Amino acid sequence: MAVAYPVIGSWYRRSNGALFEVVALDEDDRTIELQFFDGTIDEVDFEAWQQLLIEKVDAPEDWSGSVDMDPEDFVDTDGKEIPLGFHNPLDFLDKAE
């Protein structure tokens, strides 16, 4: 298996099935910062990356695993459930009174 080059924003799967996204590359320290699907952050150096058995995969459809959100965050002000992907980010800003 060829070594996949780490790309910020790309998702990968380890041989144990764990999904993670590359969130940062530090060329000076020669490290790669990873965020796993459950939100856990880890860091590996470039040499360790080459030893990992990983494959590049598509981002998961349900990306909420790495986001700290409660079930009530998926309900609008009228109590209706909001379909995934249809949140207006401006609704989360504090409005001036």
Helices and strands as residue ranges (DSSP letters): E 11-14, E 19-26, E 31-36, E 41-45, H 46-51, E 54-57, G 63-66, G 71-74, G 89-92
